[in-house]
Structure formats: structure tokens, C-alpha cells
Amino acid sequence: MKSRHVFILITLLVIVDALAINSSFAIFYFSGFLKQTDIGGAAQFLVLINLTWLTGAIINGTYTFKNVQKQELLYRKVLLTFLVQVILLSIIVNQLTPTVHFTLRIFLIFVVEIFLLSVIRLATQVFERYYVRMNLFRKNIAIVGNNDLGNRLEKFFLTNPLTVNFSGSYNYQHEEVSANTLQADGVRDSIKYAIENHLDEVYITEFPERGNALDEIVELADQHCVRVKFVTSFMNYQREQRSLKMSNYKLNNYYDGIPILVSRKEPLTRLRNRIVKRCFDIIFSMAVIIFVLSWLFPILMILILIESRGNPIFRQLRSGRDNEPFYCFKFRSMEVNGSSDTKQAERNDPRVTRIGAFMRKTSIDELPQFFNVFFGDMSVVGPRPHMLKHTEEYRQIVDKYMVRQFLKPGITGQAQVNGFRGETKEHAQMLGRVKHDISYMENWTLIKDIKIIIKTITNALGGEENAF
């Protein structure tokens, strides 16, 4: 279980530790304290300081996900790494580099280094306490089923306090019902508890015997953006996969050697894929903002204001990832009206202005959403965000509609480039959009994003029938 935010913490620790190590040397060298050391010897010693620290960090696992999340390990690992550095450097300096003497002056460098590293760890500890207290970016999770497997998983989660907010393990107890009903109803009640308490993920360690009960439970969770994951032993995993009830479930990951099964494959649940997609979003959105919006933005604002009064930027609450609302930006393409938050644009809509019609036809009105991408509310490619009112309507009538909300919404998407854009009057249109969005979620690759962007541009240049 790896979090992007813990990865960022590790990256920052590596950088600031490197600064501390090199700064301790620079303080003494540029102050003239090492004036008897020639430049070549000093450079050689500086390289050795960094290499021996890196070696110690690798040996001790100083920058692993597990070790940076526990406060006692923050100090213990940095101390052990420092000791390895001192021992290795002592051996190398005394035997391989006679031009640099391991004297009291070198010892003082290490004193400053360990002081700076301790200050960094103290600052990290303060940050972690704030992070945990504020519950920033952590997933709220719970385990259903009180057994040895659940206990093992609980210990694993407790070693990742910056990644997850562990709500606890829950067991269900009912009387005067059959065992099959007990398990199915108990798990269903646990999902309802997760919905009511805004949990993000539920890990189930006991499976209902009824084959369709699992699908019903997953469907209930999907409707409220709760991910359900099934926990089993390796032997049970092999046996369950041969049975009908688990044949549709896939191996997602191993947590402390425990197989975790899910109902669908999601490449973007993997940390490296999320980092790749986010880096691409930042670079692409910055390029558009700098090279396109920097000159196009003022021109369109003036044209919009000439034709109609009102703010040239239209801001509307839309449904984001995990159904969290966010303000989506667009160039205003309509006259200011009271039905913008409830009524979709339709063909020959009288609310649309002349400049607005051109912008909607070419999709230029969506360009301000690159600021949403840069700020992290949206992605360049993903399911299109809908108005809050429509999200509530569609979730009641379209099968698996809320599954698309597991992803960050996009400026364009697989559904849009395949003809499912614009007004959705018919049930089949929204159903097709949802199928494409789920297919995109299950088969994401960076190459797929690039292909969708290229197809979006070619469609816009060629004109789209449903763009109005």
C-alpha cells in the first residue's frame, strides 16, 4: 500500500538530507576551517561523504515507505545510516585517500551533519503529527471479519499511518438466521456502515456462500464510491478462484504477503501509474496555459464581454473523484440565466451566444479547465464531470454509473472521442458513456491518454456533430 503523498515525503527527505550533508561540509570548507586541504582532496572527500551516506541508507532502508511513517524509525534509521557512513568513511579515508586526514576537523563536520539531520527529523515528526491530526489525503478504511487474516492485515495497516486512517475491525453477529444469510447480510450491513461513515475502502475477510451475494455487495458499495476488497490466504485464493463465486474477481496486490482481490482491474491504483499521470497532467496543462491561454484568454474575455454582460468565466459545481464536488471553469458561452445548474445545453439552445456557439463547436470553452487540471481537481483525460443534479439522477437509473466517479474527471475522455459527448437525452447515450469510462479506467495507459488527446484535437478541427 503506497501513497503518492508518502512518496513526496520520501523525495523531500532525500533532498533535504542531501542538502544537510553537503551543507555541513560547505560550512567548514568555505569558512576556511579546512584550508589545509587541497581542492582535489576536498572534492574527493565530498564525493565520499555522499556515497557512504547513500550506501548506509540502502543498507538500513532509510527511505522506505514503512520506515518514514513511524516516528521512532525516523530517528533510529537516520542514526544507523550515520554510523554506517562514519565507519565506511573512516576506513576509506585512512586507507585509500592519504591526502585527506581523518582529524578533529572532519569529526566536527559530522557533528554539524548529525545536528542538521536531527533537526530535519524533528520537523518531519511535527509534520506527521499535523498530517495525522488533520487527516490529510489519507484513505479511511476498515476490515470486516474478526479472524487471524484480519488481524494480520490490521497490523499491516497500523504500520502505514500516513497512508491510511484505520477505523478498526468489525465483526457481525446475528442470531436465528442461517449461516449464508448471516454472512451476506452482515457484510451488506458493514457496507452500509462504511457509506454512513464516509469510508473509502472496506476489506472483507469472510465471503458469503451465495454466489450472487458478492456482486450485490460490490454494486451497493460502487453506488456510494466505496471500494470493496476481498482478503484471503494464498491457498484459499487458489481454491476460491476455481469456484464460481470468485471467478470474476482479480488479484490486485499483496499486503504483507496477503492476496487482495478486487472486482475490477484499476491500473491507476498503482502509485507509479498515478505519478506518471499526474506529472503528465502538470506538464501538459502548464504548456497549454503558457503557450495558448496566455494570449487567447484576454482575447476571448473581451469578445464575450462585448456580446453579453456578466463574468466571462463560468464557474459551476461538478461531481469530482469519489463524488466530491469541485468548481469547474469554462469560458461563458451563454447569456447569464437561472437554469445553468439544472439544464443541459441542447441543439439550437437560445441561451447560447454567437461567440459561445463558436467556442462550443470547437471546444474552446473548455480551455480554462486546464487550470482545474493544474490545481489537481481534474485530469487532461478522464470521465467528463457532470452537474451535481445530473449525477444524482443518473446514479439511480444507470447501472454502474458511480464507478466512473472513482477516477478524477477529465477535460476529454474515451467516451467523448467515441461519439458520446454533449446532451444525453436517451438512457442508451449515458449507458454508452459509462461503459467507455469504465473501460478507460480498467485499461488505462499513458499511450491511451495521448491517443485520446490527439483524437480530441482532430475531432475539434474537423467539427463534431454533438458539439453544440
Contacts in CASP RR format, 6 or more apart in sequence:
PFRMAT RR
TARGET T0000
AUTHOR 0000-0000-0000
METHOD contacts of the structure
MODEL  1
MKSRHVFILITLLVIVDALAINSSFAIFYFSGFLKQTDIGGAAQFLVLIN
LTWLTGAIINGTYTFKNVQKQELLYRKVLLTFLVQVILLSIIVNQLTPTV
HFTLRIFLIFVVEIFLLSVIRLATQVFERYYVRMNLFRKNIAIVGNNDLG
NRLEKFFLTNPLTVNFSGSYNYQHEEVSANTLQADGVRDSIKYAIENHLD
EVYITEFPERGNALDEIVELADQHCVRVKFVTSFMNYQREQRSLKMSNYK
LNNYYDGIPILVSRKEPLTRLRNRIVKRCFDIIFSMAVIIFVLSWLFPIL
MILILIESRGNPIFRQLRSGRDNEPFYCFKFRSMEVNGSSDTKQAERNDP
RVTRIGAFMRKTSIDELPQFFNVFFGDMSVVGPRPHMLKHTEEYRQIVDK
YMVRQFLKPGITGQAQVNGFRGETKEHAQMLGRVKHDISYMENWTLIKDI
KIIIKTITNALGGEENAF
1 156 0 8 1.000
1 157 0 8 1.000
1 160 0 8 1.000
1 163 0 8 1.000
1 164 0 8 1.000
1 253 0 8 1.000
1 255 0 8 1.000
2 65 0 8 1.000
2 163 0 8 1.000
2 271 0 8 1.000
3 65 0 8 1.000
3 137 0 8 1.000
3 138 0 8 1.000
3 160 0 8 1.000
3 162 0 8 1.000
3 163 0 8 1.000
3 271 0 8 1.000
4 271 0 8 1.000
4 274 0 8 1.000
4 275 0 8 1.000
4 278 0 8 1.000
5 136 0 8 1.000
5 137 0 8 1.000
5 162 0 8 1.000
6 65 0 8 1.000
6 68 0 8 1.000
6 69 0 8 1.000
6 160 0 8 1.000
6 162 0 8 1.000
6 163 0 8 1.000
7 65 0 8 1.000
7 271 0 8 1.000
7 275 0 8 1.000
9 68 0 8 1.000
9 124 0 8 1.000
9 127 0 8 1.000
9 162 0 8 1.000
10 63 0 8 1.000
10 64 0 8 1.000
10 65 0 8 1.000
10 68 0 8 1.000
13 63 0 8 1.000
13 68 0 8 1.000
13 120 0 8 1.000
13 124 0 8 1.000
14 63 0 8 1.000
16 120 0 8 1.000
17 53 0 8 1.000
17 78 0 8 1.000
17 117 0 8 1.000
17 120 0 8 1.000
18 50 0 8 1.000
20 113 0 8 1.000
20 116 0 8 1.000
20 117 0 8 1.000
20 120 0 8 1.000
21 49 0 8 1.000
21 50 0 8 1.000
21 53 0 8 1.000
21 113 0 8 1.000
21 116 0 8 1.000
21 117 0 8 1.000
22 46 0 8 1.000
22 49 0 8 1.000
22 50 0 8 1.000
23 116 0 8 1.000
24 109 0 8 1.000
24 110 0 8 1.000
24 112 0 8 1.000
24 113 0 8 1.000
24 116 0 8 1.000
25 45 0 8 1.000
25 46 0 8 1.000
25 49 0 8 1.000
25 109 0 8 1.000
27 112 0 8 1.000
28 34 0 8 1.000
28 105 0 8 1.000
28 108 0 8 1.000
28 109 0 8 1.000
28 112 0 8 1.000
29 37 0 8 1.000
29 42 0 8 1.000
33 105 0 8 1.000
33 108 0 8 1.000
34 42 0 8 1.000
34 105 0 8 1.000
37 45 0 8 1.000
37 99 0 8 1.000
37 100 0 8 1.000
38 99 0 8 1.000
40 99 0 8 1.000
41 97 0 8 1.000
41 99 0 8 1.000
41 100 0 8 1.000
42 100 0 8 1.000
44 97 0 8 1.000
44 99 0 8 1.000
44 100 0 8 1.000
45 93 0 8 1.000
45 97 0 8 1.000
45 100 0 8 1.000
45 106 0 8 1.000
48 89 0 8 1.000
48 92 0 8 1.000
48 93 0 8 1.000
48 97 0 8 1.000
49 85 0 8 1.000
49 89 0 8 1.000
52 84 0 8 1.000
52 85 0 8 1.000
52 88 0 8 1.000
52 89 0 8 1.000
52 92 0 8 1.000
53 81 0 8 1.000
53 82 0 8 1.000
53 85 0 8 1.000
55 84 0 8 1.000
55 85 0 8 1.000
55 88 0 8 1.000
56 62 0 8 1.000
56 80 0 8 1.000
56 81 0 8 1.000
56 84 0 8 1.000
56 85 0 8 1.000
56 88 0 8 1.000
57 63 0 8 1.000
57 81 0 8 1.000
59 81 0 8 1.000
59 84 0 8 1.000
60 77 0 8 1.000
60 80 0 8 1.000
60 81 0 8 1.000
60 84 0 8 1.000
61 67 0 8 1.000
61 77 0 8 1.000
62 77 0 8 1.000
62 78 0 8 1.000
62 80 0 8 1.000
62 81 0 8 1.000
65 160 0 8 1.000
65 163 0 8 1.000
66 73 0 8 1.000
66 159 0 8 1.000
66 160 0 8 1.000
67 73 0 8 1.000
67 74 0 8 1.000
67 77 0 8 1.000
68 74 0 8 1.000
68 124 0 8 1.000
68 162 0 8 1.000
69 128 0 8 1.000
69 159 0 8 1.000
69 160 0 8 1.000
69 161 0 8 1.000
69 162 0 8 1.000
69 163 0 8 1.000
70 159 0 8 1.000
70 161 0 8 1.000
71 125 0 8 1.000
71 128 0 8 1.000
74 121 0 8 1.000
74 124 0 8 1.000
74 125 0 8 1.000
75 118 0 8 1.000
75 121 0 8 1.000
78 117 0 8 1.000
78 118 0 8 1.000
78 121 0 8 1.000
79 114 0 8 1.000
82 110 0 8 1.000
82 113 0 8 1.000
82 114 0 8 1.000
82 117 0 8 1.000
86 110 0 8 1.000
89 102 0 8 1.000
90 102 0 8 1.000
93 100 0 8 1.000
93 101 0 8 1.000
93 102 0 8 1.000
93 106 0 8 1.000
94 102 0 8 1.000
100 106 0 8 1.000
128 161 0 8 1.000
128 162 0 8 1.000
131 138 0 8 1.000
131 162 0 8 1.000
132 138 0 8 1.000
132 161 0 8 1.000
132 162 0 8 1.000
135 165 0 8 1.000
138 162 0 8 1.000
138 163 0 8 1.000
138 164 0 8 1.000
138 165 0 8 1.000
139 163 0 8 1.000
139 164 0 8 1.000
139 165 0 8 1.000
139 200 0 8 1.000
139 201 0 8 1.000
140 164 0 8 1.000
140 165 0 8 1.000
140 167 0 8 1.000
140 197 0 8 1.000
140 198 0 8 1.000
140 199 0 8 1.000
140 200 0 8 1.000
140 201 0 8 1.000
141 157 0 8 1.000
141 164 0 8 1.000
141 165 0 8 1.000
141 166 0 8 1.000
141 167 0 8 1.000
141 199 0 8 1.000
141 200 0 8 1.000
141 201 0 8 1.000
141 202 0 8 1.000
141 203 0 8 1.000
142 166 0 8 1.000
142 167 0 8 1.000
142 168 0 8 1.000
142 169 0 8 1.000
142 170 0 8 1.000
142 190 0 8 1.000
142 193 0 8 1.000
142 194 0 8 1.000
142 199 0 8 1.000
142 201 0 8 1.000
142 202 0 8 1.000
142 203 0 8 1.000
143 150 0 8 1.000
143 153 0 8 1.000
143 154 0 8 1.000
143 157 0 8 1.000
143 168 0 8 1.000
143 169 0 8 1.000
143 170 0 8 1.000
143 202 0 8 1.000
143 203 0 8 1.000
143 204 0 8 1.000
143 205 0 8 1.000
143 231 0 8 1.000
144 169 0 8 1.000
144 170 0 8 1.000
144 171 0 8 1.000
144 172 0 8 1.000
144 187 0 8 1.000
144 190 0 8 1.000
144 202 0 8 1.000
144 203 0 8 1.000
144 204 0 8 1.000
144 205 0 8 1.000
144 206 0 8 1.000
145 169 0 8 1.000
145 170 0 8 1.000
145 171 0 8 1.000
145 172 0 8 1.000
145 204 0 8 1.000
145 205 0 8 1.000
145 206 0 8 1.000
146 169 0 8 1.000
146 170 0 8 1.000
146 171 0 8 1.000
147 205 0 8 1.000
147 206 0 8 1.000
149 205 0 8 1.000
149 231 0 8 1.000
149 232 0 8 1.000
149 233 0 8 1.000
149 258 0 8 1.000
150 169 0 8 1.000
150 203 0 8 1.000
150 205 0 8 1.000
150 231 0 8 1.000
151 169 0 8 1.000
152 256 0 8 1.000
152 258 0 8 1.000
153 203 0 8 1.000
153 205 0 8 1.000
153 231 0 8 1.000
153 255 0 8 1.000
153 256 0 8 1.000
153 258 0 8 1.000
154 166 0 8 1.000
154 168 0 8 1.000
154 169 0 8 1.000
155 256 0 8 1.000
156 255 0 8 1.000
156 256 0 8 1.000
156 258 0 8 1.000
157 164 0 8 1.000
157 166 0 8 1.000
158 166 0 8 1.000
167 197 0 8 1.000
167 199 0 8 1.000
170 190 0 8 1.000
170 193 0 8 1.000
172 182 0 8 1.000
172 185 0 8 1.000
172 186 0 8 1.000
172 187 0 8 1.000
172 189 0 8 1.000
172 190 0 8 1.000
174 182 0 8 1.000
174 185 0 8 1.000
174 186 0 8 1.000
177 185 0 8 1.000
179 209 0 8 1.000
180 208 0 8 1.000
180 209 0 8 1.000
180 210 0 8 1.000
180 213 0 8 1.000
183 206 0 8 1.000
183 207 0 8 1.000
183 208 0 8 1.000
183 209 0 8 1.000
183 213 0 8 1.000
184 208 0 8 1.000
184 209 0 8 1.000
184 210 0 8 1.000
184 213 0 8 1.000
184 216 0 8 1.000
184 217 0 8 1.000
187 204 0 8 1.000
187 206 0 8 1.000
187 208 0 8 1.000
187 213 0 8 1.000
187 217 0 8 1.000
188 216 0 8 1.000
188 217 0 8 1.000
188 220 0 8 1.000
190 202 0 8 1.000
190 204 0 8 1.000
191 202 0 8 1.000
191 217 0 8 1.000
191 220 0 8 1.000
191 221 0 8 1.000
191 226 0 8 1.000
191 228 0 8 1.000
192 220 0 8 1.000
193 199 0 8 1.000
194 202 0 8 1.000
194 221 0 8 1.000
194 226 0 8 1.000
195 221 0 8 1.000
195 224 0 8 1.000
195 226 0 8 1.000
199 226 0 8 1.000
200 225 0 8 1.000
200 226 0 8 1.000
200 227 0 8 1.000
200 322 0 8 1.000
201 226 0 8 1.000
201 227 0 8 1.000
201 228 0 8 1.000
201 229 0 8 1.000
202 221 0 8 1.000
202 226 0 8 1.000
202 227 0 8 1.000
202 228 0 8 1.000
202 229 0 8 1.000
203 229 0 8 1.000
203 230 0 8 1.000
203 231 0 8 1.000
203 260 0 8 1.000
204 217 0 8 1.000
204 228 0 8 1.000
204 229 0 8 1.000
204 230 0 8 1.000
204 231 0 8 1.000
205 230 0 8 1.000
205 231 0 8 1.000
205 232 0 8 1.000
207 214 0 8 1.000
207 230 0 8 1.000
207 232 0 8 1.000
207 240 0 8 1.000
207 245 0 8 1.000
207 246 0 8 1.000
208 214 0 8 1.000
208 217 0 8 1.000
208 245 0 8 1.000
209 245 0 8 1.000
210 245 0 8 1.000
211 244 0 8 1.000
211 245 0 8 1.000
214 230 0 8 1.000
214 245 0 8 1.000
214 246 0 8 1.000
214 249 0 8 1.000
215 248 0 8 1.000
215 263 0 8 1.000
217 228 0 8 1.000
218 228 0 8 1.000
218 263 0 8 1.000
219 400 0 8 1.000
221 227 0 8 1.000
221 228 0 8 1.000
222 400 0 8 1.000
222 402 0 8 1.000
222 403 0 8 1.000
223 395 0 8 1.000
223 402 0 8 1.000
224 323 0 8 1.000
224 402 0 8 1.000
225 322 0 8 1.000
225 323 0 8 1.000
225 402 0 8 1.000
225 405 0 8 1.000
225 406 0 8 1.000
227 262 0 8 1.000
227 406 0 8 1.000
228 262 0 8 1.000
228 263 0 8 1.000
229 252 0 8 1.000
229 260 0 8 1.000
229 261 0 8 1.000
229 262 0 8 1.000
230 246 0 8 1.000
230 249 0 8 1.000
230 260 0 8 1.000
230 261 0 8 1.000
230 262 0 8 1.000
231 258 0 8 1.000
231 259 0 8 1.000
231 260 0 8 1.000
231 261 0 8 1.000
232 240 0 8 1.000
232 258 0 8 1.000
232 259 0 8 1.000
232 261 0 8 1.000
233 258 0 8 1.000
233 259 0 8 1.000
234 257 0 8 1.000
234 259 0 8 1.000
237 251 0 8 1.000
237 259 0 8 1.000
237 261 0 8 1.000
240 246 0 8 1.000
240 261 0 8 1.000
241 247 0 8 1.000
241 249 0 8 1.000
246 261 0 8 1.000
248 263 0 8 1.000
249 261 0 8 1.000
249 262 0 8 1.000
249 263 0 8 1.000
250 261 0 8 1.000
250 262 0 8 1.000
250 263 0 8 1.000
250 264 0 8 1.000
250 265 0 8 1.000
251 259 0 8 1.000
251 260 0 8 1.000
251 261 0 8 1.000
252 260 0 8 1.000
252 261 0 8 1.000
252 262 0 8 1.000
252 265 0 8 1.000
252 266 0 8 1.000
252 269 0 8 1.000
253 260 0 8 1.000
254 260 0 8 1.000
264 403 0 8 1.000
264 438 0 8 1.000
264 441 0 8 1.000
264 442 0 8 1.000
265 442 0 8 1.000
265 443 0 8 1.000
266 406 0 8 1.000
266 441 0 8 1.000
266 442 0 8 1.000
266 444 0 8 1.000
267 273 0 8 1.000
267 442 0 8 1.000
267 443 0 8 1.000
267 444 0 8 1.000
267 445 0 8 1.000
268 274 0 8 1.000
268 277 0 8 1.000
268 407 0 8 1.000
268 441 0 8 1.000
268 444 0 8 1.000
273 444 0 8 1.000
276 446 0 8 1.000
277 379 0 8 1.000
277 444 0 8 1.000
277 446 0 8 1.000
277 449 0 8 1.000
278 376 0 8 1.000
280 380 0 8 1.000
280 446 0 8 1.000
280 449 0 8 1.000
281 373 0 8 1.000
281 374 0 8 1.000
281 376 0 8 1.000
281 379 0 8 1.000
281 380 0 8 1.000
282 373 0 8 1.000
282 374 0 8 1.000
284 370 0 8 1.000
284 373 0 8 1.000
284 380 0 8 1.000
284 453 0 8 1.000
285 370 0 8 1.000
285 371 0 8 1.000
285 373 0 8 1.000
285 374 0 8 1.000
285 380 0 8 1.000
286 374 0 8 1.000
288 367 0 8 1.000
288 370 0 8 1.000
289 370 0 8 1.000
289 371 0 8 1.000
289 374 0 8 1.000
292 367 0 8 1.000
293 367 0 8 1.000
293 368 0 8 1.000
293 370 0 8 1.000
296 364 0 8 1.000
296 367 0 8 1.000
297 368 0 8 1.000
300 312 0 8 1.000
300 331 0 8 1.000
300 355 0 8 1.000
300 359 0 8 1.000
300 364 0 8 1.000
301 312 0 8 1.000
301 313 0 8 1.000
301 331 0 8 1.000
303 355 0 8 1.000
304 312 0 8 1.000
304 331 0 8 1.000
304 332 0 8 1.000
304 353 0 8 1.000
304 355 0 8 1.000
304 356 0 8 1.000
305 312 0 8 1.000
307 353 0 8 1.000
307 354 0 8 1.000
307 355 0 8 1.000
308 332 0 8 1.000
308 335 0 8 1.000
308 336 0 8 1.000
308 353 0 8 1.000
309 336 0 8 1.000
310 332 0 8 1.000
310 336 0 8 1.000
311 332 0 8 1.000
312 331 0 8 1.000
312 332 0 8 1.000
313 329 0 8 1.000
313 330 0 8 1.000
313 331 0 8 1.000
313 332 0 8 1.000
313 368 0 8 1.000
314 329 0 8 1.000
314 330 0 8 1.000
314 331 0 8 1.000
314 332 0 8 1.000
314 333 0 8 1.000
314 334 0 8 1.000
314 340 0 8 1.000
315 327 0 8 1.000
315 328 0 8 1.000
315 329 0 8 1.000
316 327 0 8 1.000
316 328 0 8 1.000
316 330 0 8 1.000
316 340 0 8 1.000
316 341 0 8 1.000
316 387 0 8 1.000
317 325 0 8 1.000
317 326 0 8 1.000
317 327 0 8 1.000
317 328 0 8 1.000
317 341 0 8 1.000
317 387 0 8 1.000
317 388 0 8 1.000
318 325 0 8 1.000
318 326 0 8 1.000
318 327 0 8 1.000
318 328 0 8 1.000
318 385 0 8 1.000
318 386 0 8 1.000
318 387 0 8 1.000
318 388 0 8 1.000
318 409 0 8 1.000
319 325 0 8 1.000
319 385 0 8 1.000
319 386 0 8 1.000
319 387 0 8 1.000
319 388 0 8 1.000
319 391 0 8 1.000
319 405 0 8 1.000
319 409 0 8 1.000
320 326 0 8 1.000
320 377 0 8 1.000
320 378 0 8 1.000
320 385 0 8 1.000
320 405 0 8 1.000
320 408 0 8 1.000
320 409 0 8 1.000
321 405 0 8 1.000
321 406 0 8 1.000
321 407 0 8 1.000
321 408 0 8 1.000
321 409 0 8 1.000
322 405 0 8 1.000
322 406 0 8 1.000
323 391 0 8 1.000
323 402 0 8 1.000
323 405 0 8 1.000
325 388 0 8 1.000
326 372 0 8 1.000
326 377 0 8 1.000
326 378 0 8 1.000
326 385 0 8 1.000
327 377 0 8 1.000
328 369 0 8 1.000
328 372 0 8 1.000
328 377 0 8 1.000
328 378 0 8 1.000
328 385 0 8 1.000
328 409 0 8 1.000
329 368 0 8 1.000
329 369 0 8 1.000
329 371 0 8 1.000
329 372 0 8 1.000
330 365 0 8 1.000
330 366 0 8 1.000
330 368 0 8 1.000
330 369 0 8 1.000
331 356 0 8 1.000
331 359 0 8 1.000
331 364 0 8 1.000
331 365 0 8 1.000
331 367 0 8 1.000
331 368 0 8 1.000
332 356 0 8 1.000
332 365 0 8 1.000
333 345 0 8 1.000
333 352 0 8 1.000
333 353 0 8 1.000
333 355 0 8 1.000
333 356 0 8 1.000
333 357 0 8 1.000
333 359 0 8 1.000
333 360 0 8 1.000
333 365 0 8 1.000
334 340 0 8 1.000
334 345 0 8 1.000
334 349 0 8 1.000
334 351 0 8 1.000
334 352 0 8 1.000
334 353 0 8 1.000
334 356 0 8 1.000
335 351 0 8 1.000
335 353 0 8 1.000
337 351 0 8 1.000
339 351 0 8 1.000
341 387 0 8 1.000
341 388 0 8 1.000
341 389 0 8 1.000
342 387 0 8 1.000
342 389 0 8 1.000
344 387 0 8 1.000
344 390 0 8 1.000
344 422 0 8 1.000
344 423 0 8 1.000
344 424 0 8 1.000
345 351 0 8 1.000
345 352 0 8 1.000
345 360 0 8 1.000
345 422 0 8 1.000
345 423 0 8 1.000
345 468 0 8 1.000
346 423 0 8 1.000
346 468 0 8 1.000
347 423 0 8 1.000
347 468 0 8 1.000
348 468 0 8 1.000
349 468 0 8 1.000
352 360 0 8 1.000
352 468 0 8 1.000
356 365 0 8 1.000
357 468 0 8 1.000
358 364 0 8 1.000
359 365 0 8 1.000
360 467 0 8 1.000
360 468 0 8 1.000
361 463 0 8 1.000
361 464 0 8 1.000
361 467 0 8 1.000
361 468 0 8 1.000
362 460 0 8 1.000
362 463 0 8 1.000
362 467 0 8 1.000
363 456 0 8 1.000
363 460 0 8 1.000
363 467 0 8 1.000
366 411 0 8 1.000
366 412 0 8 1.000
369 378 0 8 1.000
369 410 0 8 1.000
369 411 0 8 1.000
370 380 0 8 1.000
370 411 0 8 1.000
372 378 0 8 1.000
372 411 0 8 1.000
373 379 0 8 1.000
373 380 0 8 1.000
373 410 0 8 1.000
373 411 0 8 1.000
376 408 0 8 1.000
377 408 0 8 1.000
377 409 0 8 1.000
378 385 0 8 1.000
378 408 0 8 1.000
378 409 0 8 1.000
378 410 0 8 1.000
378 411 0 8 1.000
379 407 0 8 1.000
379 408 0 8 1.000
379 409 0 8 1.000
379 410 0 8 1.000
379 411 0 8 1.000
380 410 0 8 1.000
380 411 0 8 1.000
380 412 0 8 1.000
380 449 0 8 1.000
380 453 0 8 1.000
381 410 0 8 1.000
381 411 0 8 1.000
381 412 0 8 1.000
381 413 0 8 1.000
381 414 0 8 1.000
381 440 0 8 1.000
381 448 0 8 1.000
381 449 0 8 1.000
381 452 0 8 1.000
381 453 0 8 1.000
382 407 0 8 1.000
382 408 0 8 1.000
382 409 0 8 1.000
382 410 0 8 1.000
382 411 0 8 1.000
382 412 0 8 1.000
382 413 0 8 1.000
382 414 0 8 1.000
382 437 0 8 1.000
382 440 0 8 1.000
383 404 0 8 1.000
383 405 0 8 1.000
383 407 0 8 1.000
383 409 0 8 1.000
383 410 0 8 1.000
383 413 0 8 1.000
383 415 0 8 1.000
383 433 0 8 1.000
383 437 0 8 1.000
383 440 0 8 1.000
383 441 0 8 1.000
384 409 0 8 1.000
384 410 0 8 1.000
384 412 0 8 1.000
384 413 0 8 1.000
384 415 0 8 1.000
384 416 0 8 1.000
384 421 0 8 1.000
384 433 0 8 1.000
385 409 0 8 1.000
385 410 0 8 1.000
386 394 0 8 1.000
391 405 0 8 1.000
394 401 0 8 1.000
394 430 0 8 1.000
395 401 0 8 1.000
395 402 0 8 1.000
397 427 0 8 1.000
398 427 0 8 1.000
398 430 0 8 1.000
398 431 0 8 1.000
398 434 0 8 1.000
399 431 0 8 1.000
399 434 0 8 1.000
400 434 0 8 1.000
400 438 0 8 1.000
401 430 0 8 1.000
401 434 0 8 1.000
403 434 0 8 1.000
403 437 0 8 1.000
403 438 0 8 1.000
403 441 0 8 1.000
404 434 0 8 1.000
404 437 0 8 1.000
404 438 0 8 1.000
404 441 0 8 1.000
406 441 0 8 1.000
407 437 0 8 1.000
407 440 0 8 1.000
407 441 0 8 1.000
412 452 0 8 1.000
412 453 0 8 1.000
412 456 0 8 1.000
413 436 0 8 1.000
413 437 0 8 1.000
413 440 0 8 1.000
413 452 0 8 1.000
413 456 0 8 1.000
414 436 0 8 1.000
414 437 0 8 1.000
414 439 0 8 1.000
414 440 0 8 1.000
414 448 0 8 1.000
414 452 0 8 1.000
415 421 0 8 1.000
415 432 0 8 1.000
415 433 0 8 1.000
415 434 0 8 1.000
415 436 0 8 1.000
415 437 0 8 1.000
415 440 0 8 1.000
416 456 0 8 1.000
417 452 0 8 1.000
417 455 0 8 1.000
417 456 0 8 1.000
417 459 0 8 1.000
418 436 0 8 1.000
419 464 0 8 1.000
419 466 0 8 1.000
420 429 0 8 1.000
420 432 0 8 1.000
420 433 0 8 1.000
420 436 0 8 1.000
421 464 0 8 1.000
421 466 0 8 1.000
421 467 0 8 1.000
422 466 0 8 1.000
422 467 0 8 1.000
422 468 0 8 1.000
423 466 0 8 1.000
423 468 0 8 1.000
424 430 0 8 1.000
424 433 0 8 1.000
440 448 0 8 1.000
460 467 0 8 1.000
END
